Amino acid sequence: MLDFRFPTAMQMVFSVALAEKSGQRCTSAILAASLEANPSFIRKLMVPLTHHGIIVSTLGRTGSIRLGRTAESITLRDIYTSVIEDKRLWASRPEGSAKCLVSANACSYFKSVVYEAEEASMAVLARYSVADALVEFERNGSYSCSKASAALMGK
């Protein structure tokens, strides 16, 4: 089963950062609509993002979501570890009895290779910040998210 928590949370944080940068209000309803996601899924992802200080949410009629710290200081690794927690990228088979050379060693070999691959993946995610993403979007983008947000808010 595919896990959409990280890419959805990443888009949420990017959207919050862009709204904040452009002086617009951002809410869970706006995020759900713009990401075409279930509002309860968005609110569920907000819990760990808030807990880890990536976003801050205020309640009430004029409530909004904003970044919990600067876009430069939030890395993709921060977002990933916030919503995925300690779930491994790859799971090894359960260790069975050692009936041959392969069954006696395959599990530990797999775990060591996977550990190295996961550490490399986390290092890559740590190199990119939310601010980096916004710069890249502005460089490559031809669609204005401000216009999209305005359309969602009925302006």
URHUPE-V523062 format. One record per pair of residues at least 6 apart in sequence whose C-alpha atoms are under 6 Angstrom apart, sorted by the first residue. I is the first residue (numbers start at 1). J is the second residue. Records with the same first field share a line. If there is no record, write none. Layout:
# URHUPE-V523062
I = J ; J
This chain:
# URHUPE-V523062
6 = 80
16 = 66
26 = 64 ; 65
27 = 64 ; 65
32 = 39
48 = 82 ; 83
49 = 55 ; 82
50 = 56
53 = 68
54 = 67 ; 68
55 = 66 ; 67 ; 68
56 = 65 ; 66 ; 67 ; 68
57 = 64 ; 65
58 = 64
71 = 130 ; 131
72 = 129 ; 131
74 = 129 ; 130
75 = 126 ; 128 ; 129
76 = 125 ; 128 ; 129
77 = 125 ; 126
98 = 104
